Amino acid sequence: MGYVLIVVVVAIFVGALFWIVGKTFGRIPVVQNSPTLDDLLNPGASEAISRAESEYSRNAEHLSETVRGLADGGEKIAAVKAYMDESGVGLMEAKKTVEAYINKSE
């Protein structure tokens, strides 16, 4: 009975170790500019991310004076909240849009 418990605990530990290693090294490119394991397993993911980022950049071009003024003044959180109130978008989209505007301004 004791050996069975030891085998189960070791199996759980080894499985958790493989899971952690897979999560960590799946995102690291082996050679610079080579695809990661995540890119190979989900080939459309990087294209979807780049499309979303370009959409945030397009939205950043149409920010109101209020949001632009807050972002330019260093009030990023207030700018995100103002953009959410004006446009009705969620927190993540508002944050990424304001950050796209700030990055364009720099």
VOLO-378451 format. One record per residue (C-alpha): x, y, z; residue in one letter. Coordinates in steps of 0.25 Angstrom, whole numbers, padded with zeros to 4 digits, always signed. Example, Ala and Ser with C-alpha at 12.3 -4.5 7.8 and 13.67 -1.06 7.14 Angstrom:
// residues 2
+0049-0018+0031A/+0055-0004+0029S/
This chain:
// residues 106
+0000+0000+0000M/+0011+0010+0003G/+0018+0007-0010Y/+0006+0010-0018V/+0004+0024-0010L/+0019+0027-0014I/+0017+0023-0028V/+0005+0032-0029V/+0011+0044-0023V/+0024+0043-0032V/+0015+0042-0044A/+0007+0054-0040I/+0020+0062-0037F/+0027+0057-0051V/+0014+0061-0058G/+0014+0075-0052A/+0028+0077-0055L/+0026+0073-0070F/+0014+0083-0070W/+0022+0094-0064I/+0034+0092-0073V/+0025+0091-0085G/+0018+0104-0082K/+0031+0111-0079T/+0039+0106-0091F/+0028+0106-0101G/+0028+0122-0102R/+0043+0123-0103I/+0049+0123-0118P/+0060+0113-0119V/+0068+0122-0129V/+0065+0137-0131Q/+0054+0140-0140N/+0050+0125-0140S/+0035+0121-0137P/+0032+0117-0123T/+0025+0104-0120L/+0012+0112-0118D/+0014+0118-0132D/+0015+0104-0138L/+0003+0099-0130L/-0006+0111-0132N/-0001+0116-0146P/-0013+0126-0147G/-0011+0132-0133A/+0001+0142-0137S/-0007+0147-0149E/-0019+0150-0140A/-0011+0157-0130I/-0005+0166-0141S/-0019+0169-0146R/-0024+0173-0132A/-0012+0182-0130E/-0014+0189-0143S/-0029+0191-0139E/-0024+0197-0126Y/-0015+0207-0134S/-0026+0210-0143R/-0035+0213-0131N/-0024+0222-0125A/-0025+0231-0137E/-0040+0234-0134H/-0038+0238-0119L/-0046+0250-0113S/-0038+0262-0109E/-0042+0258-0094T/-0035+0245-0095V/-0023+0250-0103R/-0021+0261-0093G/-0021+0251-0081L/-0012+0242-0088A/-0002+0253-0092D/-0003+0258-0078G/+0002+0245-0072G/-0012+0241-0067E/-0013+0227-0073K/-0023+0221-0064I/-0032+0233-0065A/-0031+0233-0080A/-0034+0218-0081V/-0047+0221-0072K/-0051+0233-0081A/-0049+0224-0093Y/-0058+0213-0087M/-0069+0223-0083D/-0069+0230-0097E/-0068+0217-0106S/-0074+0206-0097G/-0063+0197-0100V/-0057+0188-0089G/-0045+0190-0080L/-0035+0182-0088M/-0038+0188-0102E/-0038+0202-0095A/-0025+0200-0089K/-0018+0195-0102K/-0024+0206-0110T/-0019+0217-0100V/-0005+0210-0100E/-0005+0210-0115A/-0008+0225-0115Y/+0003+0227-0105I/+0013+0218-0112N/+0010+0226-0125K/+0012+0239-0118S/+0026+0236-0113E/
